[in-house]
Amino acid sequence: MTESARNRPEDPAEEPGGGARRDRPLEELRELILGPFRDRLDRLQHQVNHPPELRPGEVGRVLPQAVSQSSARDKKLALALEPITENAIRASIRRNRQVLVDVLFPVIGPAIRKAIAVALQGMIQSFNQVLEHSLSLRGLKWRLEALRTGRPFAEVVLLHTLLYEVEYVFLIHRPTGLMLQHAFARSSLSLDPDLISGMLTAIRDFVQDSFGAGKEDALDALRVGERSVWIQQGPRALLAAAIRGNPPPELRTMLAEALDEIHFRHEAALDAFDGDPAAFEQVRPVLESCLQFRLLPSAKRRKSIGVWLVVAALLLAAGWGGFRLVDERWRWSRFMSELRARPGIVVTAVEEKGGRRHVYGLRDPYAPEPLELLGPTGIRPESVVFHWEALQSSHPEYARRRVEAVFSPPPTVRLTFADGVLKAEGAARSPWIADARRLAKALPGIDTYDEAGLVDIDERLHPPPGARLALDGRILHASGRAPSRWIAEARAAAPAIPGIAAYRDGELVATEPRELDQLKLKIESAVFFFEPGRRDPAPGQEPALRDLAQAALRLVALAKELDQPLGIEIVGHCDSSGPKDLNMRISYDRAQTMRDRLVFAGVPEGGLTVRAAGSSRPLNPGAAKQDRAVNRRVTFEVNLSGS
């Protein structure tokens, strides 16, 4: 700081000799005294003005106390947190519902088991007791009581004969209220021991809290319906016994002795109990010894043999009649259940008229015959009358059988019907395939007809007009007449047709040998005549020449198919009017002329040969001059031997 700055007054408003210097000690004293408090006030003011900067630890220290005070004051906080809690539970269920199930199971599980046990709770009596009282006058009276009250007869007998019975014994750890061990009579229902121990503990706590009883005060007994629960208290455990009837006082002494024995033998285990009841398995025999029961003494009465016999006869008659009635109703109910369960049968009404049952309804013709169902039930068929109306069931098996009955497919065809689609697979003749297409369009219920897997046998084999095909089961028979080549092709193709198990053509005759003979005879019967000295055939024989050429062509083709050697020899003839040499030359020229015309018509020249016979082979050796024209001719000879 410069010299002039040090000498300049701090406050321009102050006069050079002013009193500011006199107030400076007071300011310094105020700063010393109020300075720390001023810093704290500044920090508090900063926290108030900037709440997001509050530390989580500070909020955590005051939040529990704030929630507790708000809950005690009113329900505003609970109402505010209610939608948040509901949304959190919903989100947890959507994410993993098993977590909530595991949490609620310990609460809901025992409640459900208790409800089931209460619903199924009943009395199972001794069989010997029932036999003892079923054939007596008192037993008859009790049976009437059972019918009147709706109780089982066994329960009525036990109620009248039982003095008391200890049904359940529970050993409960007194400090924790947990079940250590339990035992129950065989004739009693099995209950949840943990549920029982929890119930007894809750009742004990309720009595102590409600009536201001001390910890040393104990609940000794309570009554639930027809049962009494006696509770024997001990320092470390208590023994609870569920008793039916009116137990004697000495039973409590027996319970106390049993509890003392348990304390004596298992004191260390009771002190060290940590929730695992496995160490108290040895206590079960002591608990089972407390399962006592006692019956009322039976009255000794003498009954005459006649009364016994009459009562027995009446009971047997009533029992037999009741049994027959119940058995008949059971068999009829069983029959009706089976009948209604069968697809394709709809029962609409059942009534009894004239001592017979009349059943009305709808039935598919392919559904099982209802009379067949009567046999196993033992119901007489004449006691039931059926009234059925026609029904077309959509059951796949019935629909398939209905389709097969209408279509009548051969054994080589397999039909399947499902969801409105009829599918044909295998092989069949053309007529059946055409009928199937027509029926598929006309039959209701068939939306689509699929024959992609069906082979037309006629289209596959293409039989000639003279051949006949027939199906006998899965065997294809061929008969009639057909070319040898087709016969060979059919033998190779038939076994590959789907559904064909065998191919038989024993009655099929090849057409070639017969046709060869016919063509040979036709060609050898052809004769062409000539004018004297001429080498061309006489006019008017052109049609015969065309027929000859066609026969020769067919013969050549047929011989080629059969791999048969063939030769056609053309023989020229003349009459005997001229010299022999001239006749030979003229006859040769005539044969050559016919050969050329056949070649021109398309007959292969390789199989044609020419021979001159001259006048050596006249048709009529002694003919007159006017009859010599028949010797001026050309004939043909067919050779199938290849020589």
C-alpha positions, 0 to 999 in steps of 0.5 A, spaced: 500 500 500 502 506 498 504 512 503 498 516 500 493 510 501 495 509 508 494 516 510 487 516 506 481 515 511 477 508 510 470 512 509 470 518 505 464 520 509 468 521 515 471 527 516 479 527 517 478 527 525 472 523 525 469 518 530 470 512 526 476 510 529 473 511 535 467 505 533 472 500 530 474 497 537 466 496 538 466 492 531 472 488 532 468 486 539 462 484 536 465 480 530 469 476 536 462 475 540 457 474 534 462 471 528 461 464 530 453 464 530 453 468 524 456 463 520 451 458 523 446 462 521 448 463 514 449 455 513 442 454 516 439 459 511 443 456 505 440 449 507 433 452 507 434 456 501 437 449 497 433 443 500 435 438 494 442 439 497 440 436 504 444 429 505 440 423 505 443 421 512 439 427 515 433 425 512 434 418 514 435 420 521 428 424 522 424 420 517 422 414 521 420 419 527 416 423 522 412 417 519 411 414 526 408 421 529 404 422 522 401 415 523 399 416 530 396 423 529 391 421 523 391 417 516 393 422 511 400 418 511 397 411 510 392 414 504 398 417 501 402 411 501 396 407 499 396 408 491 404 407 491 403 400 495 398 398 490 402 399 484 408 396 487 404 390 489 402 390 482 409 391 479 411 385 483 406 380 481 407 382 473 414 381 474 414 375 478 408 372 482 412 367 485 414 371 490 408 373 493 405 366 492 411 364 497 410 370 502 402 368 502 403 360 502 404 360 510 398 364 511 393 361 506 396 354 506 394 352 513 387 356 512 385 352 506 388 345 510 383 347 516 377 348 511 378 342 508 379 338 514 373 341 517 369 340 511 371 332 511 371 331 518 366 325 520 366 319 525 369 312 523 366 307 527 369 300 529 366 295 525 365 290 531 360 295 534 356 296 528 355 288 527 354 288 535 348 293 534 345 292 527 341 285 528 338 288 535 332 291 536 336 297 539 340 297 533 334 297 528 332 303 533 338 307 531 338 305 524 331 309 524 334 315 528 340 315 522 335 315 517 331 321 520 337 325 522 341 324 516 347 321 520 351 315 518 349 309 522 356 308 524 356 315 527 349 314 531 352 307 534 358 310 536 354 316 539 350 311 543 356 307 545 362 311 546 363 314 553 370 317 551 376 317 546 382 321 546 383 322 539 389 327 538 395 328 543 399 334 542 406 336 545 407 344 544 414 348 546 411 353 551 416 358 550 415 358 542 408 355 541 411 350 536 409 343 535 414 338 538 410 332 537 403 329 536 399 322 536 392 321 533 388 315 533 387 311 527 379 312 527 381 320 527 382 324 521 389 327 520 390 334 522 395 339 521 399 339 527 402 346 526 395 349 525 393 346 532 399 348 535 398 355 532 391 355 534 392 353 542 397 358 542 393 364 539 387 362 544 392 362 550 395 369 548 388 371 547 385 369 554 392 372 557 391 379 554 383 379 554 382 377 562 389 380 564 392 373 566 399 373 568 404 368 565 403 363 570 396 363 569 394 357 564 388 355 560 386 348 562 380 346 558 376 348 552 370 345 548 369 345 541 363 342 538 363 335 541 370 335 543 373 337 549 381 340 549 384 338 556 391 342 556 396 340 561 401 345 563 409 344 564 415 349 565 418 348 558 412 344 554 405 343 555 400 337 553 394 338 549 389 332 548 383 332 544 377 328 547 370 326 544 365 324 550 366 325 557 372 323 560 373 321 567 378 325 572 383 320 572 385 322 565 388 328 567 392 325 572 395 320 566 396 326 562 400 330 568 404 323 569 406 323 561 408 330 561 412 329 567 416 323 564 417 328 558 420 333 562 424 328 566 427 324 560 428 330 555 429 336 559 436 338 555 432 337 549 427 342 551 432 347 553 436 347 547 430 347 542 431 351 536 425 349 532 427 342 529 422 337 532 427 331 530 429 330 537 423 329 540 421 323 535 422 318 541 416 322 545 411 319 540 410 312 544 409 316 551 404 320 547 400 314 544 399 311 551 395 317 552 390 315 546 385 312 551 378 310 549 372 307 553 365 304 551 359 304 555 357 297 558 352 293 553 346 291 556 345 284 557 338 282 555 336 275 553 332 275 546 328 269 543 331 266 537 324 267 534 325 275 535 332 274 532 330 270 526 324 275 524 329 281 525 334 278 521 329 276 516 326 283 515 333 286 515 335 281 510 329 282 505 329 290 506 337 290 505 336 285 499 330 289 496 334 296 497 340 293 494 336 291 488 333 298 487 340 301 488 344 296 484 338 297 478 339 305 479 346 304 479 346 300 472 342 304 469 346 311 471 352 307 468 349 305 462 346 312 460 353 315 462 356 311 457 351 312 452 351 320 453 359 319 452 359 315 445 360 320 440 354 320 434 349 319 440 345 325 443 340 323 448 334 328 449 329 325 453 328 319 458 321 316 460 318 310 463 312 308 460 308 301 461 314 298 465 319 300 460 324 305 459 323 309 453 330 313 450 329 319 445 334 322 441 339 323 435 343 317 433 348 317 427 348 310 423 355 309 424 355 310 432 355 304 436 348 300 437 346 302 444 343 295 445 350 292 445 352 297 451 346 294 455 350 287 455 355 289 460 350 292 465 346 286 465 339 290 463 334 286 459 334 289 452 326 288 452 326 293 458 328 299 454 325 302 447 329 306 443 327 312 439 332 315 434 332 320 429 337 320 424 344 324 425 350 326 421 355 326 426 362 330 425 366 325 428 372 323 424 371 316 424 364 316 423 365 321 417 370 317 414 366 311 414 360 315 411 364 317 406 367 310 404 360 307 404 358 312 399 364 312 395 366 305 395 373 305 394 377 299 392 382 296 397 387 300 393 385 306 395 385 309 402 380 315 404 382 320 410 377 325 412 378 331 416 376 338 417 372 338 411 378 335 406 377 328 403 384 326 401 384 320 396 391 316 396 393 309 392 390 307 385 384 306 382 381 305 375 378 311 371 371 310 372 371 310 380 376 316 379 370 320 375 365 317 380 369 320 386 370 327 383 362 327 382 360 325 389 365 329 392 362 335 389 355 333 391 356 330 398 355 335 404 360 336 409 366 335 403 369 342 402 375 340 398 377 333 395 384 332 394 386 326 389 394 328 388 396 322 391 391 318 387 394 314 381 389 313 375 391 305 373 388 306 366 392 312 365 398 309 367 398 303 363 394 305 357 391 298 355 389 297 348 382 296 346 382 289 346 385 288 353 381 288 359 383 291 366 380 289 373 381 289 380 380 283 385 382 286 392 389 289 391 391 284 385 390 287 378 388 282 373 389 283 365 385 279 360 383 279 353 388 281 347 394 286 346 400 287 343 406 283 346 410 290 347 404 292 351 404 286 355 411 287 357 410 294 359 404 292 363 408 287 367 414 292 368 409 298 370 404 294 374 408 293 380 410 300 381 403 302 382 401 304 389 396 299 392 397 294 387 400 287 391 400 283 385 399 283 377 396 277 373 395 277 366 395 269 365 388 270 361 391 276 356 393 273 349 398 277 345 395 279 338 401 279 334 401 271 332 394 271 329 395 278 326 401 275 323 397 269 320 392 274 317 396 278 314 400 273 311 394 269 308 392 276 305 398 277 302 399 270 299 392 271 297 393 277 292 393 276 285 394 281 279 393 279 272 396 282 266 395 282 258 398 278 253 406 280 253 405 286 257 409 287 264 404 292 267 398 289 271 391 290 267 387 296 268 382 296 274 387 293 280 389 299 283 385 298 289 387 291 290 394 294 290 393 299 295 390 294 300 396 289 298 401 295 300 398 297 307 398 289 309 405 289 307 407 295 311 403 292 317 406 286 316 413 289 316 412 293 322 409 287 326 415 283 324 419 289 327 416 289 334 416 282 335 423 281 332 421 276 327 425 275 320 420 277 314 421 276 307 416 277 301 417 273 295 414 276 288 413 271 283 411 272 276 407 267 271 405 267 264 401 262 260 405 257 255 403 260 248 410 263 247 417 260 248 420 258 254 426 263 255 421 269 253 416 267 258 421 267 263 423 274 261 416 276 261 414 273 268 421 276 271 419 283 268 412 282 271 414 281 278 419 286 278 414 291 276 410 289 282 416 290 287 417 297 284 410 299 285 410 296 293 417 300 294 414 306 291 408 305 296 413 305 302 414 298 303 422 297 305 425 294 299 430 290 303 425 284 305 422 284 297 425 279 293 423 277 285 423 270 282 420 268 275 416 262 274 415 262 267 409 258 265 411 252 270 406 253 275 399 254 271 393 255 275 389 251 270 394 247 266 388 244 261 385 251 260 382 253 253 385 259 250 380 264 253 382 261 260 390 262 259 389 269 262 389 266 269 396 264 268 398 271 266 399 273 273 403 275 279 403 272 286 406 273 293 409 268 298 411 270 305 417 267 309 417 268 316 422 263 318 428 268 316 431 263 311 
